[in-house]
């Protein structure tokens, strides 16, 4: 097998891998890089050349894996496009939101490349995308040869899938983004443990291990305690969340805590794309299964839209604010809420997922108490006075879990992807320490690697 990372940078973002397995050309994911704009945000599809694609597999619907799928569909209508049934339901809504974001960026930045695709092309993806059931093998043929592929539940978010391939008795496994442990709204990954020739593995959390004696359960308790203390001192608790997956997870955790009496009665405010995704989660739980979330949670919590935010003016409505985006990306509800809340000692900002260091969320996590923090969109500088906390409630497996999984497959070769250089470096060293004869490849942008 030959694999090429089509991403333009050695980091998380614009995920897309070309796997050439015998005569078959397979594309795994087609994302966008949130740190770039326009054509620079896409994978380098020039590397696909003029040859046809046999198969395109979407592992899940976060935009760093999904966001450029309409471009691939436009350029390669001959391919078979597949994903899980839940991701098939989610993809259309996520891509339509992407068009709206790109139109706003065009108006703000004057970038003539935007939008990279249209609503009509999103509809084409919707027609092309085939939803598959987990653990049900499918096959394609070319030149009298056969390639079998199977999707496996990956945890992470609703619909996330790892994918295994079998070609001439050789087994290849792509983890995609994976979470082995259960979440409040999702069961953990259900990956087969069987002898594998080649493993292609995400490395998101490789740079940092789990804090000793901290579990997911203890982190949930710490989050609920932090929120309760904030409310008791008359403050606002802001929880920035990813629209797909994390908002629904946090709402379920708040509901559970309210049911046990661990969370005080107070207003809960939600806004952003995640509120639309609530409806999709409800539909997936009824039609597909595998998601433990119903829209009735919003009614039970009496969720309401937030009041308008003004920089430097903490909301008069004290309560819990569950707002996207999870990294305080500019122009999002959580960004404007943080600009309003940051300079008030009574408030807390609770990060519950990964924050890229170069995003406003990552920069705020790195800031010291009383530092001046600039919100560039409203041109507002605020002192860091609110309590800033981060909780280990990631939807990604921790590095020790991934390492154990990789070693259990006893592969001949492993390719590392979806991680910053430090994260990949940790896995590279640890894997070779366990098996010095193992072929370990840190995939570089545009590099063709034989596995």
Buried (B, 14 or more C-beta within 10 A) or exposed (E): BEBBBBBBEBBBBBBBBBBBBBEBBBBBBBBBBBBBBBBBBBBBBEBBEEEEBBBBBBBBBBBBBBBBBBBBBBEBEEBBBBBBBBBBBBBBBBBBBBBEBBEEBBEEEEBEBBBBBBEEBBBBBBEBBEBBEBEEEBEBEEEEEEBEBBBBBBBBBBBBBBBBBBBEEBBBBBBBBBBBBEBBBBBBBBBEEEEBBBBBBBBBBBBEEBEEEEEBEEBBEBBBEBBBBBBEEEBBBBBBBBBBBBBBBBBBBBBBBBEEEBBBEBBBBBBBBBBBBBEBBBBBBEEBEBBBBBBEBBEEBEBBEBBEBEBBEBBEEBBBBBBBBBBBBBEBBBBBBBBBBBBBEBBBBBBBBBBBEEBBBBBBBEBEEEEEBEBEBBEBBBBBBBBBBBBBBBBBBBBEBBBEBBBEBBBBBBBBBBBBBEBBBBBBEBBBEEBEEBBBBBBEBBEEBEB
